[in-house]
């Protein structure tokens, strides 16, 4: 694997691990989601460069668009949680706890 | 020049490591800014300046600003910092997991050096990224309309999510 492919691939793996193991805040998990999207964007932009296919450049732009939608929805959930529980701590999200 | 691009790739990974092991969301946002600046510089070095500028404006200027405001809303007044041994151990454990995976996957032994760039030559001197994104409006107009519809829908989704229990009244956050 070339070192640059290794770079965004390991960034993706690190962000996924960070999302799986986030500890206290909901916004930390949302930041890890954003970094997943960032590493995917860089990887998808390298593809048309290396294969010299200009039409594939559309795909990272579309991904960026839908990631903006996802980030705004996540932040709306964060605001709703802060309004209800006065913080975004994850132990507040316990409606399904037995 | 090749080593400069590799250095930017390494800064990208270090920024993402900072996001994944953040002691507090304030420092996570710093890591994300570092990672996106390094990623943008990486894309610039490879030649796709248009996509790099789109990343800068939409991602840093749009989404991260909104994230920073939300972090200011929702995070705690006395955050932990990087110097705590638990945070350093967390970051070290994440890096160790990735390194073990690399070694077991046989990736580290076989490195191919080199960087491919984007400047096209010939009669029609149009840059790869400009022409590619411009195709979104001509050949990809269906996807363009779907993306616009999705953004409009997200606006109403967000409006409904933050409406709160008392339907439509403004509450102090």
Interface residues (C-beta under 8 A of the other chain):
Chain A: X1 X2 X3 X4 X6 X7 X8 X10 X11 X13 X14 X15 X17 X18 X25 X26 X27 X28 X30 X31 X32 X34 X35 X38 X39 X41 X42 X45 X46 X48 X49 X50 X52 X53 X54 X55 X56 X57 X58 X60 X61 X62 X64 X65 X66 X67 X68 X69 X71 X72 X73 X75 X76 X77 X78 X79 X80 X81 X82 X83 X84 X87 X88
Chain B: X5 X6 X9 X10 X12 X13 X16 X17 X19 X20 X21 X22 X24 X25 X28 X29 X31 X32 X35 X36 X39 X42 X43 X46 X47 X48 X51 X54 X55 X58 X59 X62 X63 X64 X66 X67 X70 X71 X73 X74 X75 X76 X94 X95 X97 X98 X101 X102 X107 X110 X111 X112 X113 X114 X115 X116 X117 X118 X120 X128 X129 X131 X132 X133 X135 X136 X139 X140 X143 X147 X150 X151 X153 X154 X157 X158 X161 X162 X164 X165 X171 X173
